[in-house]
Amino acid sequence: MAKGSSAGGSDDRPQSAAATPQEASKDPVRAPTPDDAHPAPLPDMTSRMLGDFRILRKLGQGGMAEVYLAEQTSLKRNVAVKVLHTGHVVNDSYLERFQTEALAAASLNHPNIVQVLVVGAQDGIQYIAQEYVPGMNLRELLAKKGPPEQALAIRIIRQVANALHVAHTAGVVHRDIKPENIMITRKGEVKVADFGLAKLVDDQEQVRLTADGTTMGTPLYMSPEQVDGKPVDHRSDIYSLGVTCYHMLSGAPPFRGPTAISVAIQHLKKEPDALEPLREDLSPALCRMVHKMMAKDPDQRYQSAQAILKDLKRLTTEGDLPPEKPAKSASVVRTPPPRSAARHPVLRFLQTIWYAPDAPVFRQVWTLLLLGLLVGGASAGAGWFTRTPDPFATAARQESHVPRKETAAGQYFYAVQQKDNIEAWQAVVENFPGSNDRLFRNYAEQQIAMLCLAKRRYDEAQSIFDQFAEFNEPQFRAFGLAGQAMLQNLAGDYQRSQQIVDKLRSPVRPSGVGEDNAGKGETTARPVVFYDLLDDKMRSAVMETMHRNIEKLNQQMSQEWDEIFKKQDQTFNGTGPSSEGAK
């Protein structure tokens, strides 16, 4: 699909093919979900009319539905049409329940809620037409940029809370608040998707959870009462929002495990690690708010989304909140005494997949380094690239003075605060070799590579970029290819550099997988290419590399690259890898 996600958090994986349950289980952030084991697809719906809607192309699918981009012919606008799998349409009472809940969701009209337009049926096909949201969901945003700074996080939380306040006032409980269902438009607006649909699978989820925990997705964001099969009310959404906030701010959900049942038990019995030590740049008051949302006992949580909004307003205007007695169920969460905003400046995290230490250091990559080549000649770079390593040379590794943190996340955010301290980033890699911490290690390796490049430690940078270029994950592979191209350019091998640059315009999806319906009369966007997965600064570095290459080779920019750059402003900058979550 185009660089965007359908309303409803469809399993539209623009940057990579759908992960298998085995592959997904290796991801330190998420465990396998039902979306990883796709059901048998519906017949090709392309060009079919469902009421007023002409199906253009498939956006994605999940365990409950397939999602299509469609044109509402009467109004000439794009919408997202969600078609239920026939396996879920089992009896009349099920359909009646679906229609009742979907109509309840359609009654919600708010800028922060994905609007349900039509609930319909045709030829035995049950479908929902809803607002199409070009943009990304929160999971994609986190995968691409990492945890946001406090100001941006508060804006996201506020808009989600606004949506929940409207829904809860209308008596609608979402039951499936999670990053995949929080859409972020190109303008930065937040829209909550799939109101009313989560309840549809709630009963079945409980059966599968108790029968075989591995058959359903890990309930990363489910409230304790949901897990326990108890009746839920609007406070269940508040718990799930708290878990989502914890994930957004720390980089990972609070509870993880190899099976659904192991995670479910943690929601019931285990307290999350304190958030503040993981993000020392955050206001302690914000951390307390998140933990209050996640109280095991619903009576100890915020009792309404409006109460969350009230505290957010107070936090942004006064800089802090008065400390309150901790919830009984959260007594083990040790939160340091609150610090005033004046003594707790908010660190501005660069919202990219790698942390640029500061502007001067980043500029060294393409100003000081290229200036050095211009002064010393390309032979200097070529000499580095072709020289024979000294077999007797040894790295003078000094004893590390970096304090060891208890978690990979804590070590990572400590390194962020140290900015251009390579040793601090290396501590993330060396102190946490376990498979569950792979994501933080990968992020840290990216920082190390860019710092080595800025400090002219080319051999070390080359080794890291080469590793990333072999990764299966497309966003990491794109980073590796970009780094290889930059180094070849610095070495004076412009031909080889440009060959690597051209790899970045290759489609992420294999040929024939998820392609647009060319030749069928639709106007479709170009496929997602590896270059799209780079953050803004890496894109700029690639552009600089390419311009230097074609200048040295006396060539013209290819038509393919020209089209990519022209359409770049149509993409949602800085969002990322695959989305999932269509039900």
VOGU-3710 file (C-alpha; in Angstrom, 3 decimals, decimal comma):
1> makgssaggs> 0,000/0,000/0,000  1,000/3,603/0,021  3,100/4,768/2,889  0,204/4,739/5,272  -2,073/2,474/7,221  -5,728/1,884/6,848  -8,049/3,001/9,528  -8,368/0,162/11,892  -4,737/-0,805/12,215  -4,714/-3,386/9,432
11> ddrpqsaaat> -1,943/-5,886/9,076  -0,508/-3,880/6,241  3,175/-4,707/6,188  4,619/-2,196/3,726  8,218/-2,672/4,742  8,454/-6,435/5,136  6,640/-9,631/4,473  4,482/-10,942/7,283  6,494/-12,623/9,980  5,910/-16,252/10,779
21> pqeaskdpvr> 5,085/-17,150/14,390  8,575/-18,590/14,723  10,178/-15,391/13,452  7,921/-13,190/15,515  8,801/-15,046/18,678  12,371/-13,839/18,274  11,250/-10,224/18,378  12,045/-8,832/21,838  9,119/-6,445/21,688  6,320/-8,724/20,616
31> aptpddahpa> 5,371/-12,372/20,673  3,434/-14,197/17,933  -0,022/-12,864/17,213  -2,959/-14,312/15,311  -2,011/-11,994/12,464  1,176/-13,977/11,971  -0,793/-17,040/10,986  -3,030/-15,646/8,274  -6,275/-17,475/7,575  -7,250/-18,562/4,108
41> plpdmtsrml> -7,792/-15,380/2,093  -11,127/-14,347/0,702  -11,584/-14,452/-3,073  -9,979/-11,533/-4,857  -12,192/-8,525/-4,163  -10,406/-6,130/-6,508  -12,792/-4,007/-8,616  -15,817/-5,480/-6,861  -18,605/-3,186/-5,714  -19,846/-3,436/-2,143
51> gdfrilrklg> -22,714/-1,028/-1,960  -21,333/2,403/-2,795  -17,727/1,251/-2,510  -15,488/0,057/-5,335  -12,609/-2,057/-4,043  -9,274/-0,753/-5,330  -6,684/-2,951/-3,692  -5,918/-4,966/-0,614  -4,195/-3,178/2,235  -3,710/-6,042/4,641
61> qggmaevyla> -5,320/-8,828/6,582  -5,455/-10,361/10,000  -7,124/-13,146/11,869  -10,546/-11,505/11,739  -10,778/-9,472/8,556  -9,232/-8,340/5,334  -8,860/-4,614/4,759  -9,129/-2,934/1,390  -8,643/0,531/0,012  -11,863/1,471/-1,726
71> eqtslkrnva> -13,442/4,443/-3,448  -16,783/5,702/-2,275  -18,136/6,386/-5,739  -20,844/8,840/-4,718  -18,413/11,152/-2,912  -15,231/10,341/-4,869  -13,187/9,724/-1,749  -11,012/6,906/-0,473  -12,211/4,793/2,428  -11,027/1,648/4,183
81> vkvlhtghvv> -13,354/-1,342/3,842  -12,967/-4,142/6,364  -14,423/-7,478/5,206  -14,971/-10,155/7,830  -13,585/-13,620/7,187  -16,390/-16,053/6,528  -15,114/-18,285/9,327  -16,143/-15,658/11,884  -19,693/-15,410/10,587  -21,037/-18,488/12,347
91> ndsylerfqt> -24,637/-17,719/13,248  -27,344/-15,093/13,305  -26,721/-14,048/16,894  -23,058/-13,433/16,077  -24,011/-11,232/13,142  -26,547/-9,352/15,218  -23,922/-8,695/17,863  -21,433/-7,532/15,238  -23,926/-5,147/13,689  -25,046/-3,769/17,047
101> ealaaaslnh> -21,517/-3,040/18,193  -20,399/-1,657/14,833  -23,371/0,695/14,799  -22,484/1,793/18,319  -18,991/2,602/17,076  -20,494/4,471/14,130  -22,284/6,755/16,569  -18,938/8,077/17,818  -18,029/11,272/16,029  -14,801/12,905/17,157
111> pnivqvlvvg> -11,582/14,072/15,445  -9,558/11,553/17,477  -11,720/8,568/16,497  -11,615/6,785/13,155  -15,100/7,347/11,799  -17,204/4,302/10,905  -19,191/5,253/7,813  -21,265/2,241/6,823  -22,019/-1,202/8,224  -23,273/-3,395/5,427
121> aqdgiqyiaq> -23,817/-6,848/3,990  -23,918/-8,012/0,397  -23,975/-11,514/-1,071  -23,116/-13,012/2,289  -20,202/-10,609/2,808  -20,196/-8,587/6,018  -18,237/-5,364/5,784  -17,534/-2,074/7,489  -16,565/1,053/5,580  -14,636/3,553/7,635
131> eyvpgmnlre> -12,447/6,587/7,368  -9,161/5,954/5,582  -6,247/7,339/7,559  -3,067/7,809/5,519  -0,289/7,690/8,031  1,172/5,198/10,474  0,137/3,492/13,652  1,960/3,972/16,925  3,704/0,615/16,728  5,226/1,588/13,388
141> llakkgppeq> 6,217/4,967/14,755  8,000/3,375/17,712  9,747/0,818/15,537  11,051/3,554/13,267  11,867/6,336/15,712  12,075/4,757/19,114  10,494/6,263/22,244  9,407/9,893/21,754  10,346/12,864/23,854  7,982/13,824/26,647
151> alairiirqv> 6,203/16,667/24,847  5,282/14,479/21,876  4,282/11,597/24,147  1,928/13,854/26,094  0,305/15,050/22,861  -0,323/11,449/21,840  -1,678/10,438/25,260  -3,943/13,481/25,388  -5,542/12,720/22,036  -6,097/9,054/22,870
161> analhvahta> -7,635/10,072/26,195  -9,918/12,489/24,344  -11,130/9,632/22,163  -11,706/7,371/25,159  -13,575/10,095/27,025  -16,011/10,496/24,130  -16,470/6,745/23,744  -16,879/6,019/27,442  -19,392/8,837/27,799  -21,391/7,127/25,037
171> gvvhrdikpe> -21,143/3,791/26,827  -18,705/2,244/24,344  -15,716/0,316/25,695  -12,928/-0,285/23,199  -11,410/-3,405/24,834  -8,375/-3,464/22,546  -6,334/-0,305/23,086  -2,832/-1,007/21,781  -0,253/0,769/19,598  -1,590/-0,880/16,430
181> nimitrkgev> -4,981/0,746/16,971  -3,594/4,235/17,512  -3,229/5,885/14,130  -1,125/8,990/13,534  -1,882/11,028/10,445  0,579/12,907/8,291  -0,437/16,070/10,123  0,365/14,529/13,483  -3,252/13,980/14,509  -4,043/10,875/16,542
191> kvadfglakl> -7,046/8,699/15,742  -8,120/5,628/17,686  -9,349/2,812/15,460  -11,559/-0,266/15,806  -14,061/0,842/18,417  -16,583/-1,918/18,925  -14,686/-4,575/16,995  -12,449/-5,754/19,809  -15,437/-6,965/21,786  -16,269/-9,272/18,927
201> vddqeqvrlt> -13,363/-11,604/19,629  -13,281/-11,205/23,390  -15,107/-14,414/24,294  -13,124/-16,488/21,829  -9,864/-15,041/23,107  -10,606/-16,195/26,633  -11,295/-19,744/25,449  -8,098/-19,922/23,445  -6,067/-18,382/26,228  -7,064/-21,060/28,708
211> adgttmgtpl> -6,957/-23,911/26,219  -3,709/-23,220/24,424  -1,826/-20,019/25,092  0,265/-20,348/21,953  -2,705/-20,150/19,596  -3,440/-16,487/20,212  -1,330/-13,395/20,254  0,375/-12,519/23,501  -2,074/-10,280/25,405  0,518/-7,551/25,778
221> ymspeqvdgk> -2,032/-4,845/26,540  -4,975/-6,712/28,118  -6,240/-5,683/31,531  -6,135/-8,163/34,426  -9,918/-8,412/34,414  -9,908/-9,243/30,706  -7,312/-11,943/31,249  -9,274/-13,322/34,202  -12,518/-13,480/32,237  -14,282/-11,005/34,515
231> pvdhrsdiys> -16,725/-8,324/33,351  -14,933/-5,230/32,103  -15,859/-1,578/32,006  -14,215/1,590/30,734  -11,402/1,240/33,282  -10,108/-1,736/31,315  -9,350/0,688/28,475  -7,476/2,898/30,936  -5,263/-0,032/31,951  -4,539/-0,855/28,310
241> lgvtcyhmls> -3,743/2,800/27,658  -1,290/2,687/30,555  0,441/-0,379/29,117  0,560/1,316/25,721  2,075/4,439/27,306  4,657/2,306/29,102  5,601/0,691/25,786  5,745/4,070/24,063  7,966/5,635/26,717  10,252/2,702/27,548
251> gappfrgpta> 10,516/1,073/24,130  8,938/-2,249/25,151  5,777/-3,557/26,819  6,067/-4,069/30,584  5,405/-7,805/30,380  6,802/-10,249/27,860  7,067/-13,999/27,646  7,259/-16,994/25,305  3,534/-17,792/25,466  0,261/-15,963/25,842
261> isvaiqhlkk> -0,460/-17,567/29,177  2,901/-16,518/30,621  2,219/-12,883/29,738  -1,361/-13,104/30,969  -0,205/-14,335/34,373  2,145/-11,365/34,646  -0,765/-8,976/34,070  -2,510/-10,675/36,975  0,383/-11,147/39,390  3,473/-9,143/38,493
271> epdaleplre> 4,188/-5,450/38,890  5,933/-3,614/36,056  9,435/-2,276/36,504  9,467/1,363/37,527  9,395/3,545/34,445  11,399/6,490/35,771  14,807/4,735/35,978  14,372/3,720/32,341  13,717/7,303/31,213  15,408/9,717/33,582
281> dlspalcrmv> 14,528/12,552/31,207  10,812/12,122/31,919  8,897/14,021/34,535  8,373/11,757/37,563  4,758/12,917/37,544  4,217/11,478/34,063  5,749/8,183/35,178  3,396/8,114/38,169  0,453/8,706/35,862  1,386/5,729/33,696
291> hkmmakdpdq> 1,758/3,443/36,706  -1,566/4,633/38,090  -3,258/3,687/34,818  -1,734/0,205/35,162  -2,950/-0,507/38,697  -4,129/-4,120/38,997  -7,225/-3,086/40,924  -9,589/-1,050/38,706  -10,569/1,026/41,750  -6,950/2,189/42,105
301> ryqsaqailk> -6,679/3,408/38,513  -7,824/6,678/37,044  -11,583/6,367/37,149  -12,117/8,170/33,863  -10,273/9,389/30,811  -11,325/12,886/31,822  -9,276/12,521/35,013  -6,251/11,646/32,880  -6,824/14,753/30,776  -7,048/16,866/33,910
311> dlkrlttegd> -3,690/15,619/35,201  -2,068/16,021/31,781  -3,192/19,641/31,681  -1,860/20,222/35,162  1,435/18,560/34,253  1,944/20,739/31,177  0,963/23,983/32,897  2,509/23,490/36,343  5,315/21,092/35,475  4,458/18,521/38,145
321> lppekpaksa> 1,694/16,830/40,087  1,419/16,455/43,846  2,553/13,016/44,987  -0,231/10,695/46,024  -0,426/7,520/48,017  0,611/4,577/45,859  -2,007/2,061/44,841  -2,070/-0,957/47,109  -1,337/-3,284/44,198  1,556/-1,150/43,027
331> svvrtppprs> 3,415/-0,877/46,301  6,444/-2,698/44,921  7,004/-0,046/42,271  9,666/2,184/43,717  9,461/5,675/42,305  12,038/8,284/43,394  10,761/11,476/44,991  9,447/13,960/42,417  11,828/16,532/41,089  10,797/19,969/40,026
341> aarhpvlrfl> 10,655/20,786/36,372  13,399/23,363/36,866  15,783/20,704/38,165  14,630/18,111/35,656  15,189/19,447/32,118  13,615/17,311/29,421  16,177/15,757/27,110  15,220/16,151/23,492  15,508/12,770/21,850  16,108/12,874/18,158
351> qtiwyapdap> 13,087/11,106/16,714  14,939/8,691/14,494  15,935/5,057/14,646  19,472/6,127/15,578  20,392/8,885/17,957  22,501/11,608/16,378  24,631/12,818/19,324  24,268/16,431/18,312  24,187/18,529/15,180  27,930/19,264/15,057
361> vfrqvwtlll> 28,795/15,580/15,300  26,357/14,686/12,550  27,667/17,446/10,329  31,135/15,983/10,747  29,977/12,982/8,769  29,410/14,974/5,593  31,273/18,216/6,110  34,477/17,428/7,980  34,852/14,023/6,349  34,162/15,201/2,831
371> lgllvggasa> 36,261/18,297/3,426  39,070/15,993/4,491  38,760/14,079/1,250  38,791/17,275/-0,765  41,912/18,490/1,008  43,752/15,195/1,171  42,460/13,754/-2,062  40,427/10,655/-2,659  43,596/8,607/-2,389  43,519/9,072/1,366
381> gagwftrtpd> 40,141/7,402/1,563  41,167/4,741/-0,916  44,275/4,075/1,112  42,202/3,421/4,186  39,854/1,160/2,266  42,522/-0,985/0,616  45,225/-1,038/3,253  46,362/-4,292/4,830  45,585/-4,462/8,549  48,571/-4,605/10,868
391> pfataarqes> 48,581/-8,203/12,205  50,356/-7,084/15,375  48,020/-4,197/16,112  45,792/-4,631/19,142  42,987/-2,464/20,365  43,920/-0,664/23,550  40,709/-1,337/25,421  40,545/0,545/28,666  38,534/-0,601/31,610  34,969/0,550/31,206
401> hvprketaag> 33,810/3,360/33,459  30,200/3,053/32,308  27,904/1,976/35,143  26,013/-1,216/34,464  22,239/-0,838/34,512  19,759/-3,531/35,448  18,006/-3,639/32,076  18,932/-3,127/28,449  16,422/-0,286/28,256  18,038/1,447/31,208
411> qyfyavqqkd> 21,494/0,986/29,693  20,254/2,341/26,370  18,753/5,501/27,815  21,865/6,056/29,893  23,837/5,979/26,633  21,399/8,461/25,095  22,182/10,910/27,874  25,930/10,426/27,316  25,456/11,503/23,687  28,658/10,769/21,728
421> nieawqavve> 30,249/8,410/24,258  30,895/5,264/22,215  31,796/3,335/25,350  28,324/3,979/26,750  26,737/2,565/23,601  29,078/-0,426/23,642  27,892/-1,209/27,160  24,403/-1,818/25,775  25,802/-4,391/23,355  28,184/-6,084/25,765
431> nfpgsndrlf> 26,122/-6,134/28,948  22,944/-7,564/27,442  23,731/-10,390/25,005  20,397/-12,177/25,494  17,967/-12,632/22,624  15,261/-10,636/24,421  17,436/-7,521/24,255  18,316/-7,777/20,575  16,370/-4,668/19,585  18,234/-2,419/22,019
441> rnyaeqqiam> 21,555/-3,921/20,880  20,710/-3,222/17,262  19,816/0,381/18,044  23,030/0,797/20,018  25,093/-0,672/17,172  23,590/1,929/14,866  24,700/4,715/17,156  28,187/3,213/17,320  28,411/2,991/13,541  27,481/6,636/13,037
451> lclakrryde> 29,827/7,810/15,769  32,691/5,753/14,325  31,986/7,312/10,948  32,035/10,799/12,439  35,280/10,037/14,289  36,885/8,524/11,155  37,112/5,077/12,686  36,246/3,621/9,308  37,147/-0,016/9,941  34,792/-0,235/12,894
461> aqsifdqfae> 32,030/1,537/11,019  32,531/-0,734/7,999  32,191/-3,862/10,129  28,910/-2,707/11,640  27,409/-1,524/8,366  28,333/-4,842/6,736  26,518/-6,715/9,484  23,371/-4,648/9,116  23,406/-5,046/5,331  22,934/-8,803/5,850
471> fnepqfrafg> 19,994/-8,472/8,242  16,624/-9,919/7,268  14,751/-7,020/8,870  14,410/-4,492/6,041  14,812/-1,351/8,160  18,151/-2,569/9,524  19,279/-3,779/6,117  18,509/-0,358/4,661  20,670/1,252/7,340  23,556/-1,098/6,522
481> lagqamlqnl> 23,342/-0,457/2,787  23,255/3,300/3,326  26,364/3,112/5,498  28,200/0,944/2,973  27,414/3,440/0,222  28,696/6,331/2,328  31,970/4,539/3,095  32,571/3,581/-0,532  31,996/7,200/-1,478  34,496/8,360/1,117
491> agdyqrsqqi> 36,964/5,802/-0,210  36,644/7,302/-3,686  34,959/4,273/-5,276  32,019/6,224/-6,628  30,917/3,493/-9,021  30,605/0,915/-6,253  29,003/3,472/-3,961  26,327/4,227/-6,533  25,678/0,533/-7,103  24,918/0,174/-3,408
501> vdklrspvrp> 22,807/3,333/-3,399  20,718/1,864/-6,203  19,946/-1,159/-4,028  18,045/1,202/-1,752  15,456/1,800/-4,458  14,586/-1,922/-4,597  11,069/-2,791/-3,382  10,946/-4,202/0,119  8,328/-6,781/-0,788  9,338/-9,647/-3,077
511> sgvgednagk> 8,065/-9,399/-6,628  4,413/-10,340/-6,813  3,761/-9,977/-3,079  1,404/-7,172/-2,145  1,904/-5,376/-5,457  -0,508/-2,738/-6,606  -3,062/-3,710/-9,169  -1,288/-2,247/-12,128  -3,182/-2,462/-15,352  -6,582/-2,657/-13,683
521> gettarpvvf> -7,369/0,999/-13,933  -6,494/2,119/-10,412  -4,214/4,979/-9,545  -1,743/3,401/-7,126  1,300/4,547/-5,230  4,762/3,217/-5,941  5,887/0,232/-3,889  7,766/0,857/-0,663  11,520/0,707/-1,222  14,394/0,339/1,235
531> ydllddkmrs> 15,167/4,057/1,006  11,727/4,766/2,514  12,752/2,971/5,696  15,614/5,352/6,444  15,106/8,243/8,815  15,354/11,795/7,560  19,040/12,290/8,353  20,108/9,030/6,756  18,049/9,935/3,699  19,886/13,238/3,536
541> avmetmhrni> 23,206/11,410/3,804  22,204/9,053/0,982  21,151/11,989/-1,184  24,476/13,710/-0,519  26,298/10,496/-1,372  24,383/10,088/-4,610  24,884/13,679/-5,719  28,598/13,334/-5,096  28,673/10,022/-6,983  26,913/11,265/-10,090
551> eklnqqmsqe> 29,027/14,424/-10,097  32,252/12,419/-9,981  30,974/9,903/-12,547  29,625/12,666/-14,783  26,198/11,058/-14,810  22,617/12,199/-14,482  20,216/11,196/-11,742  18,149/8,210/-12,831  14,456/8,590/-13,494  13,686/6,094/-10,731
561> wdeifkkqdq> 15,470/8,180/-8,106  13,954/11,367/-9,448  10,466/9,917/-8,965  11,319/8,731/-5,458  12,477/12,194/-4,427  9,460/13,875/-6,013  7,053/11,636/-4,124  8,978/11,722/-0,880  6,856/14,556/0,474  3,792/12,351/0,104
571> tfngtgpsse> 5,089/9,879/2,659  4,689/10,214/6,396  8,178/11,145/7,518  9,835/9,104/10,226  7,512/6,205/10,610  8,398/2,724/10,278  8,369/-0,927/9,949  5,463/-3,159/9,499  2,099/-2,671/11,025  -0,142/-5,377/12,222
581> gak> -3,337/-5,824/14,090  -6,242/-6,252/11,712  -8,641/-8,419/13,529
//
